[in-house]
């Protein structure tokens, strides 16, 4: 039988997996946004939409470069969940 402790462990591992797999893309977006903000400040360009296209392109390139790793992390978590499924039922 699954206990509250098991549910908490599953939820903790799920949140950790989400953070680990999303962090590289969020960091890429953060760095690009910071660089463009500095550029806008230096050149006094106050266009709000200027950051979107470079961020989107950088995130797409990031997905192409580390997407297989992200899929591997998520797949390993799901395999671990399905492997332990019979333990949770008994």
DRENTORKOL-3810 file (N, C-alpha, C; in nm, 4 decimals):
REM DRENTORKOL-3810
@n.u->0.0845; n.v->-0.1189; n.w->0.0000; ca.u->0.0000; ca.v->0.0000; ca.w->0.0000; c.u->0.0888; c.v->0.1250; c.w->0.0000
@n.u->0.0500; n.v->0.2200; n.w->-0.0745; ca.u->0.1280; ca.v->0.3437; ca.w->-0.0832; c.u->0.0957; c.v->0.4313; c.w->0.0382
@n.u->0.1999; n.v->0.4851; n.w->0.0965; ca.u->0.1831; ca.v->0.5679; ca.w->0.2154; c.u->0.2023; c.v->0.7148; c.w->0.1793
@n.u->0.1742; n.v->0.7996; n.w->0.2779; ca.u->0.1943; ca.v->0.9425; ca.w->0.2554; c.u->0.3422; c.v->0.9727; c.w->0.2317
@n.u->0.4285; n.v->0.9008; n.w->0.2995; ca.u->0.5725; ca.v->0.9198; ca.w->0.2790; c.u->0.6146; c.v->0.8874; c.w->0.1371
@n.u->0.5555; n.v->0.7797; n.w->0.0806; ca.u->0.5856; ca.v->0.7438; ca.w->-0.0588; c.u->0.5397; c.v->0.8534; c.w->-0.1546
@n.u->0.4233; n.v->0.9071; n.w->-0.1294; ca.u->0.3702; ca.v->1.0141; ca.w->-0.2150; c.u->0.4589; c.v->1.1379; c.w->-0.2064
@n.u->0.5051; n.v->1.1697; n.w->-0.0874; ca.u->0.5928; ca.v->1.2857; ca.w->-0.0706; c.u->0.7251; c.v->1.2634; c.w->-0.1441
@n.u->0.7791; n.v->1.1416; n.w->-0.1348; ca.u->0.9046; ca.v->1.1115; ca.w->-0.2054; c.u->0.8845; c.v->1.1217; c.w->-0.3558
@n.u->0.7733; n.v->1.0676; n.w->-0.4075; ca.u->0.7453; ca.v->1.0749; ca.w->-0.5518; c.u->0.7319; c.v->1.2200; c.w->-0.5952
@n.u->0.6588; n.v->1.3007; n.w->-0.5172; ca.u->0.6405; ca.v->1.4420; ca.w->-0.5525; c.u->0.7725; c.v->1.5171; c.w->-0.5469
@n.u->0.8554; n.v->1.4874; n.w->-0.4457; ca.u->0.9859; ca.v->1.5535; ca.w->-0.4334; c.u->1.0749; c.v->1.5192; c.w->-0.5520
@n.u->1.0775; n.v->1.3925; n.w->-0.5908; ca.u->1.1585; ca.v->1.3516; ca.w->-0.7055; c.u->1.1052; c.v->1.4126; c.w->-0.8350
@n.u->0.9730; n.v->1.4246; n.w->-0.8473; ca.u->0.9153; ca.v->1.4857; ca.w->-0.9671; c.u->0.9532; c.v->1.6325; c.w->-0.9778
@n.u->0.9424; n.v->1.7045; n.w->-0.8677; ca.u->0.9795; ca.v->1.8467; ca.w->-0.8690; c.u->1.1278; c.v->1.8633; c.w->-0.8981
@n.u->1.2113; n.v->1.7793; n.w->-0.8365; ca.u->1.3550; ca.v->1.7859; ca.w->-0.8617; c.u->1.3862; c.v->1.7581; c.w->-1.0084
@n.u->1.3203; n.v->1.6571; n.w->-1.0656; ca.u->1.3421; ca.v->1.6235; ca.w->-1.2065; c.u->1.3008; c.v->1.7384; c.w->-1.2974
@n.u->1.1896; n.v->1.8013; n.w->-1.2667; ca.u->1.1437; ca.v->1.9160; ca.w->-1.3468; c.u->1.2438; c.v->2.0306; c.w->-1.3389
@n.u->1.2913; n.v->2.0592; n.w->-1.2184; ca.u->1.3873; ca.v->2.1696; ca.w->-1.2017; c.u->1.5172; c.v->2.1403; c.w->-1.2756
@n.u->1.5671; n.v->2.0176; n.w->-1.2611; ca.u->1.6938; ca.v->1.9820; ca.w->-1.3260; c.u->1.6810; c.v->1.9861; c.w->-1.4777
@n.u->1.5688; n.v->1.9398; n.w->-1.5310; ca.u->1.5550; ca.v->1.9368; ca.w->-1.6764; c.u->1.5222; c.v->2.0743; c.w->-1.7357
@n.u->1.4585; n.v->2.1616; n.w->-1.6585; ca.u->1.4223; ca.v->2.2936; ca.w->-1.7108; c.u->1.5299; c.v->2.3989; c.w->-1.6861
@n.u->1.6168; n.v->2.3770; n.w->-1.5886; ca.u->1.7145; ca.v->2.4788; ca.w->-1.5497; c.u->1.8061; c.v->2.5256; c.w->-1.6630
@n.u->1.8593; n.v->2.4362; n.w->-1.7464; ca.u->1.9483; ca.v->2.4870; ca.w->-1.8527; c.u->1.8787; c.v->2.5837; c.w->-1.9487
@n.u->1.7561; n.v->2.5536; n.w->-1.9874; ca.u->1.6851; ca.v->2.6436; ca.w->-2.0792; c.u->1.6488; c.v->2.7754; c.w->-2.0104
@n.u->1.6136; n.v->2.7682; n.w->-1.8840; ca.u->1.5833; ca.v->2.8914; ca.w->-1.8106; c.u->1.7075; c.v->2.9778; c.w->-1.7948
@n.u->1.8208; n.v->2.9152; n.w->-1.7700; ca.u->1.9454; ca.v->2.9907; ca.w->-1.7589; c.u->1.9844; c.v->3.0542; c.w->-1.8917
@n.u->1.9659; n.v->2.9812; n.w->-2.0011; ca.u->1.9938; ca.v->3.0373; ca.w->-2.1340; c.u->1.9064; c.v->3.1601; c.w->-2.1574
@n.u->1.7786; n.v->3.1475; n.w->-2.1280; ca.u->1.6858; ca.v->3.2590; ca.w->-2.1466; c.u->1.7219; c.v->3.3767; c.w->-2.0564
@n.u->1.7619; n.v->3.3479; n.w->-1.9340; ca.u->1.8008; ca.v->3.4528; ca.w->-1.8410; c.u->1.9234; c.v->3.5286; c.w->-1.8892
@n.u->2.0237; n.v->3.4560; n.w->-1.9350; ca.u->2.1479; ca.v->3.5195; ca.w->-1.9815; c.u->2.1214; c.v->3.6044; c.w->-2.1052
@n.u->2.0466; n.v->3.5512; n.w->-2.1998; ca.u->2.0151; ca.v->3.6279; ca.w->-2.3214; c.u->1.9356; c.v->3.7534; c.w->-2.2856
@n.u->1.8376; n.v->3.7384; n.w->-2.1963; ca.u->1.7592; ca.v->3.8551; ca.w->-2.1531; c.u->1.8449; c.v->3.9597; c.w->-2.0851
@n.u->1.9401; n.v->3.9161; n.w->-2.0024; ca.u->2.0289; ca.v->4.0096; ca.w->-1.9342; c.u->2.1192; c.v->4.0822; c.w->-2.0334
@n.u->2.1742; n.v->4.0090; n.w->-2.1289; ca.u->2.2614; ca.v->4.0714; ca.w->-2.2296; c.u->2.1833; c.v->4.1733; c.w->-2.3116
@n.u->2.0629; n.v->4.1389; n.w->-2.3507; ca.u->1.9831; ca.v->4.2320; ca.w->-2.4317; c.u->1.9391; c.v->4.3519; c.w->-2.3483
@n.u->1.9102; n.v->4.3319; n.w->-2.2213; ca.u->1.8748; ca.v->4.4444; ca.w->-2.1341; c.u->1.9909; c.v->4.5411; c.w->-2.1194
@n.u->2.1110; n.v->4.4857; n.w->-2.1040; ca.u->2.2296; ca.v->4.5728; ca.w->-2.0960; c.u->2.2481; c.v->4.6473; c.w->-2.2271
@n.u->2.2295; n.v->4.5787; n.w->-2.3394; ca.u->2.2399; ca.v->4.6427; ca.w->-2.4704; c.u->2.1368; c.v->4.7547; c.w->-2.4846
@n.u->2.0136; n.v->4.7293; n.w->-2.4401; ca.u->1.9097; ca.v->4.8323; ca.w->-2.4491; c.u->1.9422; c.v->4.9519; c.w->-2.3606
@n.u->1.9978; n.v->4.9260; n.w->-2.2449; ca.u->2.0335; ca.v->5.0358; ca.w->-2.1551; c.u->2.1459; c.v->5.1204; c.w->-2.2130
@n.u->2.2464; n.v->5.0545; n.w->-2.2706; ca.u->2.3604; ca.v->5.1268; ca.w->-2.3265; c.u->2.3197; c.v->5.2089; c.w->-2.4481
@n.u->2.2335; n.v->5.1536; n.w->-2.5325; ca.u->2.1965; ca.v->5.2229; ca.w->-2.6560; c.u->2.0684; c.v->5.3051; c.w->-2.6420
@n.u->2.0073; n.v->5.3052; n.w->-2.5251; ca.u->1.8827; ca.v->5.3788; ca.w->-2.4979; c.u->1.7677; c.v->5.3345; c.w->-2.5884
@n.u->1.7703; n.v->5.2113; n.w->-2.6339; ca.u->1.6592; ca.v->5.1550; ca.w->-2.7105; c.u->1.5614; c.v->5.0961; c.w->-2.6095
@n.u->1.4386; n.v->5.1411; n.w->-2.6102; ca.u->1.3401; ca.v->5.0942; ca.w->-2.5125; c.u->1.2295; c.v->5.0133; c.w->-2.5793
@n.u->1.2647; n.v->4.9265; n.w->-2.6682; ca.u->1.1681; ca.v->4.8411; ca.w->-2.7376; c.u->1.1467; c.v->4.7137; c.w->-2.6561
@n.u->1.0245; n.v->4.6909; n.w->-2.6102; ca.u->0.9946; ca.v->4.5766; ca.w->-2.5237; c.u->0.9992; c.v->4.4435; c.w->-2.5983
@n.u->0.9682; n.v->4.4450; n.w->-2.7261; ca.u->0.9621; ca.v->4.3197; ca.w->-2.8022; c.u->1.0988; c.v->4.2747; c.w->-2.8534
@n.u->1.2014; n.v->4.3528; n.w->-2.8319; ca.u->1.3348; ca.v->4.3198; ca.w->-2.8824; c.u->1.3917; c.v->4.1933; c.w->-2.8187
@n.u->1.3515; n.v->4.1620; n.w->-2.6980; ca.u->1.4092; ca.v->4.0466; ca.w->-2.6286; c.u->1.3484; c.v->3.9137; c.w->-2.6721
@n.u->1.2295; n.v->3.9141; n.w->-2.7282; ca.u->1.1594; ca.v->3.7890; ca.w->-2.7547; c.u->1.2263; c.v->3.7024; c.w->-2.8601
@n.u->1.2597; n.v->3.7574; n.w->-2.9733; ca.u->1.3157; ca.v->3.6774; ca.w->-3.0828; c.u->1.4503; c.v->3.6151; c.w->-3.0444
@n.u->1.5456; n.v->3.6906; n.w->-2.9888; ca.u->1.6707; ca.v->3.6251; ca.w->-2.9489; c.u->1.6509; c.v->3.5181; c.w->-2.8418
@n.u->1.5601; n.v->3.5431; n.w->-2.7463; ca.u->1.5340; ca.v->3.4430; ca.w->-2.6430; c.u->1.4759; c.v->3.3162; c.w->-2.7032
@n.u->1.3799; n.v->3.3320; n.w->-2.7934; ca.u->1.3176; ca.v->3.2156; ca.w->-2.8563; c.u->1.4199; c.v->3.1371; c.w->-2.9370
@n.u->1.5018; n.v->3.2071; n.w->-3.0133; ca.u->1.6050; ca.v->3.1387; ca.w->-3.0915; c.u->1.7051; c.v->3.0674; c.w->-3.0014
@n.u->1.7459; n.v->3.1326; n.w->-2.8931; ca.u->1.8427; ca.v->3.0705; ca.w->-2.8016; c.u->1.7831; c.v->2.9480; c.w->-2.7336
@n.u->1.6570; n.v->2.9551; n.w->-2.6952; ca.u->1.5929; ca.v->2.8403; ca.w->-2.6315; c.u->1.5771; c.v->2.7256; c.w->-2.7313
@n.u->1.5404; n.v->2.7547; n.w->-2.8548; ca.u->1.5314; ca.v->2.6493; ca.w->-2.9571; c.u->1.6676; c.v->2.5841; c.w->-2.9824
@n.u->1.7716; n.v->2.6645; n.w->-2.9891; ca.u->1.9063; ca.v->2.6083; ca.w->-3.0058; c.u->1.9435; c.v->2.5245; c.w->-2.8837
@n.u->1.9068; n.v->2.5729; n.w->-2.7647; ca.u->1.9312; ca.v->2.4958; ca.w->-2.6433; c.u->1.8575; c.v->2.3636; c.w->-2.6435
@n.u->1.7343; n.v->2.3633; n.w->-2.6906; ca.u->1.6579; ca.v->2.2390; ca.w->-2.7002; c.u->1.7254; c.v->2.1432; c.w->-2.7977
@n.u->1.7749; n.v->2.1968; n.w->-2.9095; ca.u->1.8431; ca.v->2.1097; ca.w->-3.0050; c.u->1.9711; c.v->2.0505; c.w->-2.9463
@n.u->2.0414; n.v->2.1281; n.w->-2.8630; ca.u->2.1679; ca.v->2.0807; ca.w->-2.8083; c.u->2.1499; c.v->1.9885; c.w->-2.6876
@n.u->2.0572; n.v->2.0202; n.w->-2.5977; ca.u->2.0438; ca.v->1.9414; ca.w->-2.4749; c.u->1.9088; c.v->1.8718; c.w->-2.4625
@n.u->1.8318; n.v->1.8733; n.w->-2.5703; ca.u->1.7004; ca.v->1.8092; ca.w->-2.5662; c.u->1.7061; c.v->1.6601; c.w->-2.5405
@n.u->1.8064; n.v->1.5931; n.w->-2.5959; ca.u->1.8180; ca.v->1.4484; ca.w->-2.5732; c.u->1.8516; c.v->1.4197; c.w->-2.4277
@n.u->1.9341; n.v->1.5037; n.w->-2.3663; ca.u->1.9645; ca.v->1.4868; ca.w->-2.2246; c.u->1.8389; c.v->1.5080; c.w->-2.1397
@n.u->1.7613; n.v->1.6106; n.w->-2.1729; ca.u->1.6379; ca.v->1.6370; ca.w->-2.0991; c.u->1.5417; c.v->1.5187; c.w->-2.1104
@n.u->1.5284; n.v->1.4655; n.w->-2.2306; ca.u->1.4422; ca.v->1.3498; ca.w->-2.2513; c.u->1.4923; c.v->1.2294; c.w->-2.1736
@n.u->1.6229; n.v->1.2120; n.w->-2.1672; ca.u->1.6817; ca.v->1.1013; ca.w->-2.0922; c.u->1.6520; c.v->1.1142; c.w->-1.9431
@n.u->1.6634; n.v->1.2348; n.w->-1.8887; ca.u->1.6343; ca.v->1.2572; ca.w->-1.7463; c.u->1.4882; c.v->1.2255; c.w->-1.7164
@n.u->1.3981; n.v->1.2760; n.w->-1.8001; ca.u->1.2552; ca.v->1.2511; ca.w->-1.7784; c.u->1.2198; c.v->1.1044; c.w->-1.7987
@n.u->1.2805; n.v->1.0405; n.w->-1.8973; ca.u->1.2540; ca.v->0.8992; ca.w->-1.9223; c.u->1.3031; c.v->0.8124; c.w->-1.8070
@n.u->1.4208; n.v->0.8444; n.w->-1.7532; ca.u->1.4716; ca.v->0.7686; ca.w->-1.6394; c.u->1.3794; c.v->0.7803; c.w->-1.5188
@n.u->1.3261; n.v->0.8987; n.w->-1.4970; ca.u->1.2316; ca.v->0.9164; ca.w->-1.3854; c.u->1.1057; c.v->0.8331; c.w->-1.4075
@n.u->1.0522; n.v->0.8349; n.w->-1.5280; ca.u->0.9302; ca.v->0.7577; ca.w->-1.5561; c.u->0.9564; c.v->0.6078; c.w->-1.5471
@n.u->1.0709; n.v->0.5619; n.w->-1.5938; ca.u->1.1048; ca.v->0.4197; ca.w->-1.5830; c.u->1.1150; c.v->0.3798; c.w->-1.4359
@n.u->1.1765; n.v->0.4671; n.w->-1.3549; ca.u->1.1869; ca.v->0.4392; ca.w->-1.2122; c.u->1.0485; c.v->0.4317; c.w->-1.1477
@n.u->0.9584; n.v->0.5196; n.w->-1.1873; ca.u->0.8219; ca.v->0.5155; ca.w->-1.1338; c.u->0.7503; c.v->0.3874; c.w->-1.1739
@n.u->0.7574; n.v->0.3517; n.w->-1.3001; ca.u->0.6883; ca.v->0.2310; ca.w->-1.3465; c.u->0.7524; c.v->0.1042; c.w->-1.2921
@n.u->0.8824; n.v->0.1068; n.w->-1.2680; ca.u->0.9489; ca.v->-0.0097; ca.w->-1.2099; c.u->0.9011; c.v->-0.0333; c.w->-1.0666
@n.u->0.8809; n.v->0.0736; n.w->-0.9926; ca.u->0.8360; ca.v->0.0632; ca.w->-0.8536; c.u->0.6841; c.v->0.0554; c.w->-0.8394
@n.u->0.6123; n.v->0.0478; n.w->-0.9490; ca.u->0.4661; ca.v->0.0499; ca.w->-0.9456; c.u->0.4098; c.v->-0.0666; c.w->-0.8649
@n.u->0.4677; n.v->-0.1857; n.w->-0.8806; ca.u->0.4172; ca.v->-0.3012; ca.w->-0.8064; c.u->0.4413; c.v->-0.2879; c.w->-0.6574
@n.u->0.5464; n.v->-0.2169; n.w->-0.6174; ca.u->0.5735; ca.v->-0.1941; ca.w->-0.4758; c.u->0.4643; c.v->-0.1058; c.w->-0.4153
@n.u->0.4174; n.v->-0.0091; n.w->-0.4919; ca.u->0.3163; ca.v->0.0816; ca.w->-0.4418; c.u->0.1793; c.v->0.0140; c.w->-0.4271
@n.u->0.1539; n.v->-0.0890; n.w->-0.5061; ca.u->0.0250; ca.v->-0.1569; ca.w->-0.5006; c.u->0.0147; c.v->-0.2547; c.w->-0.3849
@n.u->0.1261; n.v->-0.3111; n.w->-0.3439; ca.u->0.1179; ca.v->-0.4126; ca.w->-0.2388; c.u->0.1211; c.v->-0.3539; c.w->-0.1002
END
